Amino acid sequence: MTAPGPIDPEVLRRMREVLVTAIATRSAAIAEAAAEARCLGRGLQPALPASTVDAAVAELLQALGAFQPAPEPVEFEGQWLHPAAPQEVADTLAYAMRFDRTGKARRTGHEYAARLAADQQVQQLTMRGFVVMRRRVSRSSPPGP
């Protein structure tokens, strides 16, 4: 078996097309579009190492002016803050809409709507480039997500 070569120009063109479409239409978050482009590249050239495809996606994003490096921990008031996963943010927002600060359920009957609203809020924040940071939670923290 021969060593894998560079990424085929047609594969790069198709990966770029996925990214440009997502950026132009704002139909998906940049991270989702990048994941789709990586999957496309790996699917069309499975012999290539994942790191080669990842580097190609990063270069395409940089060329398009949409590269977003992974956020790093930040120190704030003596504590290290770490990026929160989008699903964590959505869970927390949905919880806040369904329960008061003591954990008592709000009697609104909108539990499903709370989940939908939270997911939409996270999608909008992600599309606009926001990064939500959080402290590492200790076991003595109050209940809640």
Secondary structure, DSSP 8 states (H G I E B T S, - for coil): -----S--HHHHHHHHHHHHHHHHH--S-HHHHHHHHHHHHHHH-TTS-HHHHHHHHHHHHHHHT--------EEETTEEEEE--HHHHHHHHHHHHHB-TTS-B-TTS-HHHHHHHHHHHHHHHHHTT---EEE---TTS-S--
